[in-house]
């Protein structure tokens, strides 16, 4: 009888331990929320406590049933203080499309748990985004790369920010995926220039500060945003 009781206790201990491993736990001080940004949907969440937390898998669904993984965000591991997380989903091309997001928090032992779900309807176009800027071998010639979700005719206008005058304008065809374009400011005077890219009424603006033969900084923003970003 004693052996039977011991076996039963061991079984219950193993069962409890197994149940603990397959269900990860994380305490949120701020539940997952989503807000629309000019560049996409901005996801934010804050944890109050993490134990052996490995990462968060960001999942989204277009039908509120079938979820797909879109990103992995590293977690803090072990922490008993508030930790804020953000992720920007830029893969959004359709207007008025409702997207539902959730988090799958995964522990070091691969146990996991789900966060709350949050839905948001898209109202701003995000067909393209400028994502890399570099000077070429020639001074004041800039190689800009961007990712585009649709093909079409892109318009590029270079404006002198001081005089608000357009100093160069051209149209070119853009394709789905990775693209590159050259902005040549060699023959223009020093100063700040805004390069405005327009595709299907969606605009993105690059600011270039030309000083002699070097550029101090290149910044970008979507039309409608108040400030430039790195």
C-alpha positions, 0 to 999 in steps of 0.5 A: 500500500505504501508503495502504491501511495508513493507511486501515486504521489510521484505521478502527481508531481510529474503531472504538475511539473509537466503541466507547468512546462507546457503553459508559459506564464508572463504578467502584463502591465500593459496588454497588447494594443495597436495604433495606426502609424503613417508607416504601418500598425504600431504594436505595443505591450509591457510586461511586469514580470518575466521568468525564463522568457525567451521571445515573443512571436507576433502573429496576425490574422485577416479573418480572426481565425487563421494566424500567421507569424510575422516577427520574433521579438527578443524577451528580457529573460528574467525580470520583475520590472516593467519592460516595454516592447514595440513592433511596427507592422509595415506589411499593409497594402490594403485600405480598410482591411481589418487585421487582428494581432496576438502575441505568443510568448515562448519560454526557454523550455519552449512552453508558451502562452498567448496574449490578448487579441487586438483588432485594427482597421487600416485607413492609411496607404503603405505601399512603399517605404524608404529604408536605406540611404547611402552616398555613392562614390561621387560627392553629393550623389545619393543612392536610396533604396526602398521596398515597394508593395505595388508596381507603378509610376513613381514621381520624384521631386527635389525641393530646396527647403529654403526657397521651397522651389522645385530644382529637379523632377522626374518620373520612373517605373517602380517594381514590387520588392526592392528598388533603388534610385539615385539622387544627384545634388552635385550641381546644386548649392549647399543647403537642405533639400527635400526629396518627395516620392509620390506613388498613387497619392502616397508620399514619402519625404527624404531630407538631405542636408548638403554641406560642401562635399559631405552630407550630415544626415538623411532623414525620412517621413511620410506625408502628414507626419510632423517630424523627420526620423532617422 
